């Protein structure tokens, strides 16, 4: 039998101890290719599955800052206000961190689609986007000390959306809040006839007969439609969440947002017959800890929409904020055999609004104020 000296035994024990200490790090690097602590150092490389790369396997090794710059250059115009760019840079960095393990076992950390973030290389980077990434280096949006899933959309149309009204889970930092003022004209229109709706129902195999009406049955504060019922001669079809946007796609195209009226019907639920929303928006913004830079921009948001008297609308769902609720309503919308959807905003409306961030930056808010407005209860770490 082979005998070991005390020195040999000591060396073996020391080697075993080193392996034991380094084991979590080794596993992390082997699986994800990234040291978890390095994501705040900004000087490491990640592997990205990028369809436009020249590598045979389509996988590119990209320095972390270059990846973020490429994402930002694709998502946001370079002439965006500096503070809005910085807010988007922090959001992109934070979102990427939460997705680093999304493709474990596939040989890369992130893909170049919306499943992670759209990335088309960093060749289109501009000085402004590069500067925004550098100015916020290492900064991450956190809730209770952990990076958040920093989702965003192009435009909310005047009021953001709570996560459970799009997906299934109520996320504490993804709560509906009013917009201090989105940049630009974000309105849109879609038209659908009764005959087109009947053909659509038949193509989808819905057994509710000939289409007669579309009835709005739930509205939330700010005017977002939370439930629709398509009424047929022999039944109804109920639409909720993102299905409201996508159901009519083959007939009139996907609805850009759920912030719309139909033939001028729907809109904001108010506390009475008044259509003025300035006071309500000001107080709601204040509850988020944001001091309004100007009142003028807050007064027009809901002016384009008709109001539904709250006396005729019953609360269907209360949230953690007294400024926001979902109401049961019953609003028939058919007129002259057609439905004209007149809306504002683009996307699911949850989290940061790119047009809203631009508007806030133009009003003088800095990037941390912008982020803290759209993501409730967060802190900026790093």
KEKE-3310 file (N, C-alpha, C; in steps of 0.2 Angstrom, whole numbers, plus 5000, padded with zeros to 4 digits):
npx = (5004:5002:5011:5008:5017:5016:5017:5013:5000:4995:4997:4988:4976:4975:4974:4962:4954:4955:4949:4937:4933:4933:4924:4910:4913:4919:4909:4900:4907:4909:4896:4889:4899:4902:4909:4899:4901:4908:4900:4898:4910:4912:4922:4922:4920:4906:4896:4887:4873:4872:4864:4869:4883:4899:4905:4906:4898:4889:4890:4897:4910:4909:4913:4907:4903:4902:4893:4881:4881:4878:4865:4859:4860:4852:4840:4837:4836:4850:4849:4842:4837:4850:4849:4838:4844:4854:4845:4839:4851:4855:4843:4844:4856:4853:4842:4849:4857:4848:4845:4856:4858:4849:4851:4858:4869:4868:4880:4881:4878:4868:4855:4851:4838:4821:4819:4829:4838:4836:4850:4861:4875:4889:4892:4885:4885:4884:4892:4884:4877:4887:4893:4883:4882:4895:4894:4885:4892:4892:4880:4865:4848:4839:4828:4824:4837:4841:4844:4832:4819:4820:4809:4802:4793:4789:4780:4768:4756:4751:4748:4756:4757:4751:4760:4753:4742:4746:4754:4755:4759:4759:4770:4780:4788:4783:4772:4757:4758:4756:4760:4771:4773:4773:4784:4781:4769:4760:4749:4737:4726:4714:4703:4689:4677:4660:4657:4670:4674:4665:4670:4682:4680:4674:4685:4693:4686:4677:4662:4650:4641:4635:4644:4639:4642:4655:4659:4665:4671:4679:4689:4704:4711:4716:4713:4715:4710:4705:4697:4687:4672:4667:4652:4641:4628:4624:4631:4646:4663:4676:4690:4706:4720:4735:4729:4719:4725:4731:4721:4714:4722:4724:4714:4713:4726:4738:4733:4742:4742:4734:4727:4715:4700:4684:4675:4675:4671:4673:4688:4695:4692:4684:4683:4670:4660:4669:4682:4695:4711:4722:4725:4724:4734:4745:4745:4747:4759:4767:4766:4774:4786:4791:4795:4785:4791:4784:4768:4760:4762:4756:4742:4736:4736:4725:4715:4712:4703:4687:4677:4672:4659:4663:4653:4645:4653:4659:4671:4683:4694:4706:4722:4739:4740:4731:4729:4726:4715:4705:4690:4674:4664:4651:4651:4644:4650:4648:4645:4637:4640:4653:4670:4680:4695:4703:4718:4732:4750:4762:4765:4767:4766:4771:4782:4797:4794:4799:4797:4791:4802:4810:4802:4801:4815:4816:4809:4817:4820:4832:4841:4840:4829:4820:4820:4816:4803:4797:4799:4793:4798:4812:4830:4845:4860:4877)
npy = (4994:5011:5024:5040:5055:5067:5080:5078:5074:5086:5095:5089:5091:5105:5108:5102:5111:5123:5120:5118:5131:5138:5132:5137:5148:5142:5134:5144:5152:5142:5138:5150:5159:5171:5180:5183:5194:5202:5210:5222:5228:5231:5227:5215:5201:5194:5181:5182:5177:5181:5185:5192:5192:5187:5176:5158:5150:5160:5166:5178:5185:5198:5213:5219:5233:5237:5229:5234:5247:5244:5239:5250:5259:5253:5253:5267:5283:5293:5306:5308:5315:5318:5314:5305:5295:5291:5285:5275:5267:5263:5255:5245:5239:5234:5225:5216:5210:5202:5193:5185:5171:5165:5157:5146:5132:5133:5138:5152:5168:5178:5182:5189:5194:5200:5192:5192:5206:5217:5216:5222:5222:5233:5242:5253:5262:5278:5294:5299:5288:5280:5288:5289:5276:5275:5285:5280:5269:5253:5256:5250:5246:5242:5232:5230:5226:5218:5216:5223:5217:5226:5231:5239:5250:5258:5269:5274:5281:5290:5284:5272:5254:5241:5226:5214:5216:5213:5202:5188:5190:5201:5213:5221:5233:5236:5245:5254:5271:5288:5298:5311:5318:5313:5313:5320:5315:5302:5295:5285:5276:5263:5254:5244:5234:5227:5216:5212:5209:5198:5189:5187:5181:5169:5163:5160:5151:5154:5151:5160:5166:5179:5194:5208:5218:5227:5227:5237:5232:5233:5246:5255:5267:5281:5277:5265:5250:5236:5225:5217:5213:5204:5204:5192:5185:5174:5172:5177:5183:5185:5196:5199:5206:5205:5200:5208:5217:5209:5201:5206:5206:5200:5205:5220:5223:5223:5231:5245:5248:5247:5258:5266:5273:5267:5272:5284:5281:5276:5278:5290:5286:5296:5305:5311:5322:5330:5333:5336:5332:5337:5340:5327:5320:5327:5325:5311:5310:5316:5307:5297:5303:5312:5328:5340:5348:5356:5362:5364:5354:5343:5344:5341:5328:5318:5325:5323:5312:5305:5306:5294:5294:5291:5287:5279:5268:5254:5249:5237:5231:5235:5243:5244:5257:5272:5280:5273:5261:5247:5247:5241:5242:5245:5247:5250:5250:5250:5258:5264:5252:5249:5250:5261:5262:5273:5278:5279:5278:5265:5248:5237:5244:5243:5247:5257:5271:5275:5287:5294:5295:5303:5315:5318:5321:5332:5341:5343:5333:5322:5307:5297:5301:5299:5285:5281:5285:5277:5264:5258:5261:5258:5257:5265:5257:5255)
npz = (5000:4996:5004:5011:5015:5028:5023:5010:5012:5017:5006:4997:5004:5004:4991:4988:4996:4989:4977:4981:4986:4974:4967:4964:4956:4945:4940:4936:4926:4917:4913:4911:4906:4912:4925:4939:4947:4939:4931:4935:4933:4920:4910:4903:4893:4883:4876:4861:4852:4837:4822:4812:4812:4806:4810:4808:4816:4820:4833:4843:4852:4862:4869:4885:4886:4873:4868:4875:4870:4856:4858:4863:4852:4842:4848:4851:4845:4840:4842:4853:4869:4881:4895:4893:4885:4894:4904:4897:4894:4907:4909:4899:4902:4914:4911:4902:4911:4919:4910:4907:4909:4901:4890:4894:4891:4878:4872:4872:4880:4877:4865:4849:4848:4852:4863:4871:4870:4856:4845:4834:4831:4835:4826:4821:4831:4840:4844:4855:4860:4864:4874:4883:4888:4894:4903:4913:4918:4925:4933:4939:4939:4953:4964:4980:4982:4971:4953:4942:4930:4918:4908:4893:4883:4867:4867:4879:4878:4887:4900:4909:4910:4922:4926:4927:4919:4907:4907:4918:4931:4945:4947:4959:4955:4943:4940:4936:4930:4928:4913:4913:4901:4885:4871:4855:4842:4845:4840:4832:4820:4816:4806:4806:4798:4801:4792:4790:4802:4805:4795:4800:4813:4808:4802:4812:4819:4828:4836:4836:4828:4817:4817:4828:4837:4846:4862:4875:4890:4902:4908:4912:4924:4915:4903:4896:4888:4895:4894:4881:4873:4859:4851:4845:4834:4841:4852:4863:4862:4872:4875:4882:4890:4881:4870:4866:4858:4847:4842:4830:4820:4807:4800:4801:4805:4818:4834:4839:4853:4868:4872:4868:4859:4853:4839:4845:4858:4874:4883:4896:4913:4925:4940:4940:4930:4924:4913:4915:4918:4924:4938:4944:4938:4942:4956:4956:4950:4959:4970:4966:4970:4961:4956:4948:4933:4925:4923:4912:4902:4908:4906:4894:4891:4893:4886:4873:4874:4877:4892:4904:4915:4932:4941:4933:4931:4938:4951:4946:4950:4962:4965:4972:4972:4975:4964:4953:4945:4939:4930:4929:4915:4902:4886:4872:4855:4841:4825:4811:4805:4806:4815:4821:4827:4837:4843:4855:4858:4858:4859:4873:4885:4898:4911:4907:4896:4880:4872:4882:4891:4884:4883:4897:4899:4891:4899:4909:4919:4927:4923:4933:4940:4930:4928:4941:4941:4931:4936:4949:4966:4965:4967:4961:4958:4960)
capx = (5000:5006:5010:5009:5020:5012:5018:5009:4993:4994:4996:4981:4970:4975:4972:4955:4951:4955:4944:4930:4931:4933:4919:4905:4915:4921:4903:4897:4911:4908:4889:4887:4904:4903:4909:4893:4903:4911:4895:4898:4916:4911:4928:4923:4917:4900:4895:4881:4871:4871:4863:4873:4890:4902:4907:4902:4892:4885:4892:4902:4912:4908:4915:4901:4901:4901:4886:4876:4881:4875:4858:4856:4860:4847:4833:4835:4839:4856:4848:4838:4840:4856:4846:4834:4849:4857:4840:4839:4857:4854:4838:4847:4861:4849:4838:4854:4860:4843:4845:4863:4858:4843:4853:4863:4870:4868:4886:4881:4874:4862:4853:4850:4831:4818:4819:4834:4837:4838:4857:4864:4882:4890:4895:4880:4885:4885:4895:4879:4875:4893:4894:4877:4884:4901:4892:4882:4895:4891:4874:4860:4841:4837:4822:4826:4844:4842:4842:4825:4818:4818:4805:4801:4790:4790:4776:4762:4750:4748:4748:4759:4753:4754:4762:4748:4737:4749:4756:4751:4761:4759:4777:4780:4791:4780:4765:4754:4759:4754:4766:4772:4772:4777:4787:4779:4762:4760:4742:4736:4719:4713:4696:4687:4669:4656:4658:4677:4674:4662:4674:4688:4677:4673:4692:4696:4682:4672:4655:4646:4637:4637:4646:4634:4645:4661:4657:4671:4668:4684:4693:4708:4713:4721:4709:4717:4705:4707:4693:4682:4668:4664:4645:4638:4620:4623:4636:4651:4670:4679:4697:4709:4727:4738:4725:4715:4729:4733:4716:4711:4728:4723:4708:4715:4732:4738:4732:4748:4742:4727:4725:4711:4693:4681:4670:4674:4668:4678:4692:4697:4687:4686:4679:4664:4659:4674:4687:4701:4715:4729:4726:4725:4741:4750:4745:4749:4766:4770:4766:4780:4792:4794:4792:4783:4794:4779:4761:4757:4763:4752:4735:4733:4736:4718:4710:4709:4699:4680:4677:4666:4658:4664:4646:4642:4658:4661:4678:4683:4701:4710:4729:4742:4740:4725:4728:4725:4710:4702:4683:4669:4659:4647:4650:4643:4654:4646:4642:4637:4643:4661:4673:4686:4700:4708:4722:4739:4755:4764:4769:4763:4765:4774:4789:4799:4792:4805:4794:4790:4808:4812:4798:4804:4821:4815:4806:4822:4822:4838:4840:4838:4822:4816:4820:4812:4796:4794:4800:4791:4802:4818:4836:4850:4866:4883)
capy = (5000:5017:5028:5047:5059:5072:5086:5076:5075:5093:5098:5087:5094:5112:5108:5101:5117:5128:5118:5119:5138:5141:5128:5141:5152:5138:5132:5150:5153:5136:5138:5157:5162:5177:5180:5187:5201:5206:5214:5229:5231:5234:5226:5208:5199:5190:5178:5184:5173:5187:5182:5196:5191:5183:5169:5152:5148:5165:5168:5183:5187:5205:5217:5221:5240:5237:5225:5239:5252:5241:5238:5257:5262:5250:5255:5274:5288:5296:5313:5308:5319:5315:5311:5300:5290:5288:5281:5269:5264:5259:5250:5240:5235:5230:5220:5211:5206:5197:5188:5182:5164:5163:5152:5141:5126:5134:5141:5159:5171:5182:5182:5196:5196:5203:5187:5196:5213:5217:5218:5221:5224:5240:5246:5259:5266:5285:5296:5300:5282:5278:5292:5287:5270:5276:5290:5276:5263:5250:5257:5245:5248:5237:5232:5226:5224:5214:5219:5222:5215:5233:5231:5246:5251:5264:5274:5272:5285:5294:5281:5266:5248:5237:5220:5209:5217:5211:5195:5185:5192:5208:5214:5227:5239:5237:5248:5259:5277:5293:5301:5318:5321:5310:5317:5318:5313:5295:5293:5280:5274:5257:5253:5237:5233:5222:5211:5210:5205:5192:5184:5185:5176:5162:5160:5158:5145:5156:5149:5165:5169:5185:5200:5213:5224:5226:5231:5238:5230:5235:5251:5257:5274:5283:5275:5259:5245:5230:5219:5218:5207:5204:5201:5189:5184:5168:5171:5182:5181:5190:5197:5202:5207:5207:5197:5214:5220:5205:5197:5208:5207:5198:5209:5227:5224:5223:5237:5247:5249:5246:5264:5268:5273:5265:5277:5289:5279:5273:5284:5290:5285:5301:5306:5315:5323:5334:5329:5339:5327:5339:5339:5320:5318:5331:5322:5305:5310:5318:5301:5293:5306:5316:5335:5342:5354:5361:5360:5364:5347:5338:5345:5339:5320:5315:5330:5320:5306:5306:5303:5290:5296:5286:5285:5274:5263:5251:5247:5229:5229:5240:5241:5247:5265:5275:5284:5268:5256:5245:5248:5237:5247:5242:5253:5248:5255:5250:5264:5263:5245:5249:5251:5265:5262:5279:5276:5283:5274:5259:5243:5234:5250:5242:5250:5264:5273:5279:5293:5297:5297:5309:5321:5320:5324:5339:5345:5344:5328:5318:5300:5294:5303:5296:5278:5280:5287:5272:5258:5260:5259:5255:5261:5264:5254:5254)
capz = (5000:4995:5010:5010:5020:5031:5018:5004:5014:5018:5000:4994:5008:5002:4984:4988:4999:4984:4972:4985:4986:4968:4963:4962:4951:4940:4937:4933:4920:4912:4911:4908:4903:4915:4932:4941:4950:4933:4927:4937:4931:4913:4906:4902:4886:4883:4870:4859:4846:4833:4816:4807:4813:4801:4812:4806:4821:4822:4839:4843:4858:4862:4876:4888:4884:4866:4867:4877:4865:4850:4859:4863:4845:4839:4851:4853:4840:4843:4844:4859:4874:4885:4901:4891:4883:4900:4907:4892:4895:4913:4908:4894:4906:4919:4908:4900:4917:4921:4904:4905:4910:4897:4885:4897:4888:4870:4870:4872:4885:4875:4858:4847:4847:4858:4868:4876:4867:4849:4844:4827:4831:4837:4820:4821:4837:4839:4850:4860:4864:4868:4880:4888:4891:4898:4909:4918:4919:4931:4936:4938:4943:4958:4969:4986:4981:4965:4947:4940:4923:4916:4902:4891:4876:4863:4869:4882:4876:4892:4906:4909:4912:4927:4923:4927:4914:4901:4908:4923:4938:4948:4949:4963:4952:4936:4942:4931:4933:4923:4910:4914:4895:4880:4866:4849:4841:4845:4839:4827:4818:4813:4804:4805:4797:4803:4788:4791:4809:4804:4792:4805:4818:4805:4800:4819:4821:4834:4835:4840:4823:4814:4822:4829:4841:4850:4869:4880:4897:4907:4907:4918:4924:4910:4897:4893:4887:4898:4892:4876:4871:4853:4852:4839:4835:4845:4858:4863:4863:4877:4874:4888:4890:4874:4864:4863:4852:4842:4839:4824:4816:4800:4797:4801:4808:4826:4837:4842:4860:4871:4874:4862:4859:4847:4836:4850:4864:4879:4886:4903:4919:4929:4946:4939:4923:4922:4909:4916:4922:4927:4945:4945:4935:4946:4962:4955:4949:4966:4974:4964:4972:4956:4957:4941:4931:4922:4923:4906:4898:4911:4905:4888:4889:4892:4883:4867:4875:4880:4898:4907:4922:4937:4944:4929:4931:4945:4951:4946:4953:4965:4965:4978:4972:4975:4958:4948:4946:4933:4931:4925:4911:4897:4881:4865:4851:4834:4822:4804:4802:4807:4821:4820:4833:4838:4849:4856:4861:4854:4863:4879:4889:4904:4912:4904:4889:4877:4871:4889:4894:4880:4886:4904:4899:4889:4904:4914:4923:4925:4921:4939:4941:4924:4930:4947:4939:4928:4939:4956:4972:4964:4968:4956:4962:4956)
cpx = (5004:5005:5012:5012:5015:5012:5013:5002:4991:4992:4989:4975:4970:4972:4964:4951:4950:4950:4937:4928:4930:4927:4913:4907:4916:4914:4900:4900:4909:4901:4888:4893:4906:4904:4903:4895:4906:4906:4895:4905:4917:4917:4928:4919:4911:4900:4888:4879:4868:4870:4867:4880:4892:4904:4903:4897:4888:4885:4898:4904:4913:4909:4908:4898:4899:4894:4880:4876:4877:4867:4855:4855:4854:4840:4832:4839:4845:4855:4843:4841:4845:4853:4842:4838:4852:4852:4839:4845:4857:4849:4840:4852:4858:4846:4843:4856:4855:4843:4851:4863:4852:4845:4858:4863:4870:4875:4886:4877:4867:4861:4852:4843:4828:4817:4824:4834:4839:4845:4859:4871:4883:4893:4891:4881:4887:4889:4890:4878:4881:4894:4889:4879:4890:4899:4889:4885:4894:4884:4869:4854:4840:4831:4824:4833:4846:4840:4835:4824:4815:4815:4803:4797:4791:4787:4770:4755:4747:4748:4751:4755:4756:4755:4757:4742:4740:4751:4752:4753:4761:4767:4777:4783:4788:4773:4763:4755:4758:4761:4766:4771:4776:4779:4783:4772:4763:4753:4742:4728:4719:4705:4694:4679:4666:4657:4665:4677:4671:4666:4680:4686:4676:4680:4695:4692:4678:4665:4650:4641:4640:4639:4641:4637:4651:4659:4664:4668:4673:4688:4698:4709:4718:4718:4711:4712:4708:4703:4688:4678:4665:4657:4643:4630:4619:4628:4641:4658:4673:4687:4700:4716:4730:4734:4720:4719:4730:4727:4714:4717:4727:4718:4710:4722:4732:4737:4739:4748:4735:4724:4721:4703:4690:4675:4669:4672:4673:4682:4693:4691:4689:4681:4673:4663:4664:4679:4694:4705:4721:4730:4727:4732:4746:4751:4748:4757:4770:4770:4772:4787:4795:4791:4791:4787:4790:4773:4758:4757:4758:4744:4732:4733:4729:4713:4708:4704:4692:4681:4671:4665:4659:4658:4643:4647:4660:4668:4678:4690:4704:4717:4732:4743:4733:4724:4726:4720:4708:4694:4679:4664:4656:4646:4650:4646:4652:4643:4643:4641:4650:4663:4679:4690:4704:4712:4729:4744:4757:4768:4764:4762:4768:4781:4791:4796:4797:4803:4793:4797:4811:4808:4800:4810:4821:4813:4811:4824:4828:4836:4838:4831:4817:4815:4816:4805:4793:4794:4799:4796:4809:4824:4841:4857:4871:4887)
cpy = (5006:5022:5036:5051:5064:5078:5084:5077:5082:5097:5096:5090:5102:5113:5107:5107:5122:5127:5120:5126:5141:5138:5133:5145:5148:5136:5138:5152:5148:5136:5144:5160:5169:5176:5185:5194:5205:5211:5221:5232:5233:5232:5218:5207:5194:5187:5179:5180:5179:5184:5186:5196:5186:5177:5163:5150:5154:5168:5172:5184:5195:5208:5220:5228:5240:5234:5231:5245:5250:5241:5245:5260:5259:5252:5262:5278:5291:5303:5314:5312:5315:5311:5305:5294:5287:5283:5274:5264:5260:5253:5244:5236:5231:5224:5214:5207:5201:5192:5184:5174:5161:5157:5147:5135:5127:5137:5148:5161:5174:5181:5189:5198:5199:5198:5189:5203:5213:5220:5217:5223:5231:5244:5253:5263:5273:5288:5297:5294:5279:5281:5291:5281:5271:5281:5286:5270:5260:5251:5253:5247:5241:5238:5227:5223:5220:5217:5218:5219:5222:5233:5238:5245:5257:5270:5271:5275:5289:5291:5274:5260:5244:5230:5215:5210:5215:5204:5193:5187:5199:5209:5221:5234:5240:5239:5253:5266:5282:5296:5308:5322:5318:5314:5315:5316:5306:5292:5288:5278:5267:5257:5246:5237:5227:5215:5208:5206:5199:5186:5182:5180:5169:5159:5158:5153:5147:5154:5154:5169:5175:5191:5205:5219:5222:5231:5231:5237:5231:5241:5253:5264:5276:5282:5269:5254:5239:5224:5221:5212:5208:5200:5199:5188:5177:5167:5177:5179:5187:5190:5201:5202:5208:5204:5203:5217:5216:5201:5199:5209:5205:5202:5217:5228:5224:5230:5239:5247:5247:5252:5267:5269:5269:5269:5282:5287:5275:5279:5284:5290:5291:5301:5309:5316:5327:5330:5331:5334:5330:5338:5332:5317:5321:5327:5315:5305:5312:5311:5296:5297:5311:5323:5338:5348:5359:5358:5359:5358:5342:5339:5343:5332:5317:5320:5327:5314:5309:5303:5299:5292:5290:5283:5279:5268:5260:5248:5239:5227:5235:5238:5244:5254:5267:5279:5279:5263:5253:5245:5244:5243:5242:5247:5250:5253:5255:5256:5263:5257:5245:5251:5255:5266:5268:5279:5281:5278:5268:5254:5241:5239:5249:5244:5256:5265:5277:5286:5297:5299:5303:5316:5323:5324:5331:5344:5346:5339:5324:5311:5296:5295:5300:5288:5277:5282:5280:5265:5260:5257:5256:5260:5260:5263:5254:5261)
cpz = (5000:5001:5008:5016:5023:5026:5012:5006:5015:5011:4996:4998:5005:4995:4984:4991:4993:4979:4975:4985:4980:4964:4960:4956:4945:4936:4933:4927:4915:4909:4908:4905:4906:4922:4935:4943:4944:4930:4929:4935:4924:4908:4904:4895:4888:4876:4867:4853:4842:4825:4810:4807:4808:4803:4810:4810:4823:4829:4840:4850:4858:4869:4878:4886:4877:4864:4869:4872:4858:4852:4859:4856:4841:4841:4851:4848:4844:4845:4850:4865:4879:4891:4899:4889:4889:4904:4903:4893:4901:4912:4904:4898:4911:4916:4905:4906:4919:4916:4903:4906:4905:4892:4887:4893:4880:4868:4870:4878:4883:4868:4856:4845:4853:4864:4874:4875:4860:4848:4837:4826:4834:4832:4819:4827:4835:4845:4856:4864:4867:4874:4885:4892:4896:4904:4915:4919:4925:4935:4934:4942:4947:4962:4974:4985:4975:4959:4945:4932:4920:4909:4900:4885:4873:4866:4873:4881:4882:4899:4905:4911:4918:4924:4922:4922:4907:4901:4914:4930:4939:4950:4953:4960:4945:4937:4937:4934:4927:4920:4911:4907:4890:4874:4859:4848:4840:4844:4833:4826:4815:4812:4803:4803:4800:4799:4789:4797:4809:4801:4796:4810:4815:4804:4807:4822:4827:4832:4838:4834:4820:4819:4822:4832:4844:4857:4873:4887:4903:4904:4913:4918:4919:4903:4893:4893:4890:4897:4886:4875:4864:4853:4845:4840:4839:4850:4858:4864:4867:4875:4880:4886:4883:4868:4861:4857:4846:4838:4832:4819:4808:4796:4796:4803:4815:4828:4840:4849:4862:4873:4868:4864:4853:4845:4842:4856:4868:4882:4893:4908:4923:4935:4946:4932:4920:4918:4910:4920:4925:4934:4947:4943:4940:4953:4961:4954:4955:4970:4972:4966:4967:4957:4949:4939:4928:4922:4917:4902:4901:4909:4899:4887:4888:4888:4876:4868:4878:4887:4900:4914:4927:4940:4940:4928:4938:4945:4951:4949:4956:4966:4971:4977:4971:4968:4952:4950:4939:4935:4926:4921:4906:4891:4875:4860:4843:4831:4815:4801:4802:4814:4819:4827:4833:4844:4850:4859:4856:4859:4869:4885:4896:4905:4909:4897:4886:4875:4877:4892:4890:4882:4893:4904:4896:4894:4910:4919:4922:4925:4927:4940:4936:4926:4936:4946:4936:4931:4947:4961:4971:4967:4962:4960:4957:4955)
residu = (UNK:UNK:UNK:UNK:UNK:UNK:UNK:UNK:UNK:UNK:UNK:UNK:UNK:UNK:UNK:UNK:UNK:UNK:UNK:UNK:UNK:UNK:UNK:UNK:UNK:UNK:UNK:UNK:UNK:UNK:UNK:UNK:UNK:UNK:UNK:UNK:UNK:UNK:UNK:UNK:UNK:UNK:UNK:UNK:UNK:UNK:UNK:UNK:UNK:UNK:UNK:UNK:UNK:UNK:UNK:UNK:UNK:UNK:UNK:UNK:UNK:UNK:UNK:UNK:UNK:UNK:UNK:UNK:UNK:UNK:UNK:UNK:UNK:UNK:UNK:UNK:UNK:UNK:UNK:UNK:UNK:UNK:UNK:UNK:UNK:UNK:UNK:UNK:UNK:UNK:UNK:UNK:UNK:UNK:UNK:UNK:UNK:UNK:UNK:UNK:UNK:UNK:UNK:UNK:UNK:UNK:UNK:UNK:UNK:UNK:UNK:UNK:UNK:UNK:UNK:UNK:UNK:UNK:UNK:UNK:UNK:UNK:UNK:UNK:UNK:UNK:UNK:UNK:UNK:UNK:UNK:UNK:UNK:UNK:UNK:UNK:UNK:UNK:UNK:UNK:UNK:UNK:UNK:UNK:UNK:UNK:UNK:UNK:UNK:UNK:UNK:UNK:UNK:UNK:UNK:UNK:UNK:UNK:UNK:UNK:UNK:UNK:UNK:UNK:UNK:UNK:UNK:UNK:UNK:UNK:UNK:UNK:UNK:UNK:UNK:UNK:UNK:UNK:UNK:UNK:UNK:UNK:UNK:UNK:UNK:UNK:UNK:UNK:UNK:UNK:UNK:UNK:UNK:UNK:UNK:UNK:UNK:UNK:UNK:UNK:UNK:UNK:UNK:UNK:UNK:UNK:UNK:UNK:UNK:UNK:UNK:UNK:UNK:UNK:UNK:UNK:UNK:UNK:UNK:UNK:UNK:UNK:UNK:UNK:UNK:UNK:UNK:UNK:UNK:UNK:UNK:UNK:UNK:UNK:UNK:UNK:UNK:UNK:UNK:UNK:UNK:UNK:UNK:UNK:UNK:UNK:UNK:UNK:UNK:UNK:UNK:UNK:UNK:UNK:UNK:UNK:UNK:UNK:UNK:UNK:UNK:UNK:UNK:UNK:UNK:UNK:UNK:UNK:UNK:UNK:UNK:UNK:UNK:UNK:UNK:UNK:UNK:UNK:UNK:UNK:UNK:UNK:UNK:UNK:UNK:UNK:UNK:UNK:UNK:UNK:UNK:UNK:UNK:UNK:UNK:UNK:UNK:UNK:UNK:UNK:UNK:UNK:UNK:UNK:UNK:UNK:UNK:UNK:UNK:UNK:UNK:UNK:UNK:UNK:UNK:UNK:UNK:UNK:UNK:UNK:UNK:UNK:UNK:UNK:UNK:UNK:UNK:UNK:UNK:UNK:UNK:UNK:UNK:UNK:UNK:UNK:UNK:UNK:UNK:UNK:UNK:UNK:UNK:UNK:UNK:UNK:UNK:UNK:UNK:UNK:UNK:UNK:UNK:UNK:UNK:UNK:UNK:UNK:UNK:UNK:UNK:UNK:UNK:UNK:UNK:UNK:UNK:UNK:UNK:UNK:UNK:UNK:UNK:UNK:UNK:UNK:UNK:UNK:UNK:UNK:UNK:UNK)
# end
